[in-house]
Amino acid sequence: MIEVRKSKYWRWVFSKTFIPKDTIVEISNVIIIPDDEIKYINKTILTMYSYYIKDNIECICLWLGSLFNHSIK
């Protein structure tokens, strides 16, 4: 259903088939980043893998979840 491709700098996840809206592709565990530590995460490579999941709650997804494009909309 999905494949991971590597470019010169990043890895990308692509679907081999059409995925309808609201389809669950993977359920990933997350690490919630405490508000007072976000400023430190943003100064590291981890900022490329962190996501806002609700209001001002930021997390890092585990498993393949860190490679997916994310939106809170």
N, C-alpha and C positions, 0 to 999 in steps of 0.2 A: 504494500500500500504506500509506503514512503521509502525514500532513499536519501542517504546523506552523501553530499558531494563536497569535495574539498577544493577550494580555490587557492590562489597563492597565499592569501592571508587568513581566510576564514573557512569555516565549514557551514554548509547550507543544507536545509532539509527541503526536499521537493516531494510532491505527491506524484505517484505514477498514474493515478486515476483521479477523476473529479471527486471532490469531497463536499457533500452538501453542507449548507450552513447549519450550525449548531451540532455538528457531528463531533463526538469525543474521540480524539485520536490517541491520547494518552493521558493517564492520570499520574501526575508527578508529585512527589513530596517536595516541600519547599523549606527553606531556612528563612525565617523572618528576620529582617535586619532591624535592630533597635534604632529608634529615631536619632539618638545621640551618636550612632556609629555610621550612619549613612555618609556623612562628610568624609570619613576615612575610606570607605568602600569606593566612593567616587574618584578617589585619587589613585586607584589601582585598576588592573585589568578586569577585576570582577565587575566593574561598572558596566562592562559590555554584556554581562549576563544577568544583571539585576532588572527587576520589573516592578512597576507599581501595580498592585493587585486590587487595591481599594483605597480610595481617598489618599492618605499619606502613608500607607503601609507598603513598604518595599520588601522584596524577597529575592532570593536566588533559587531557581528551580533546579532540581536534581534530575538525573537521567537525561533523556532526550529533550525534556521540557526547556532546557537552557538554550536549545538550538532553534526553537520555533519562534516565529514572529508573533508578538503578543500585542493585544489591545484590550483596554478595559472598557471599550464601547460595546 
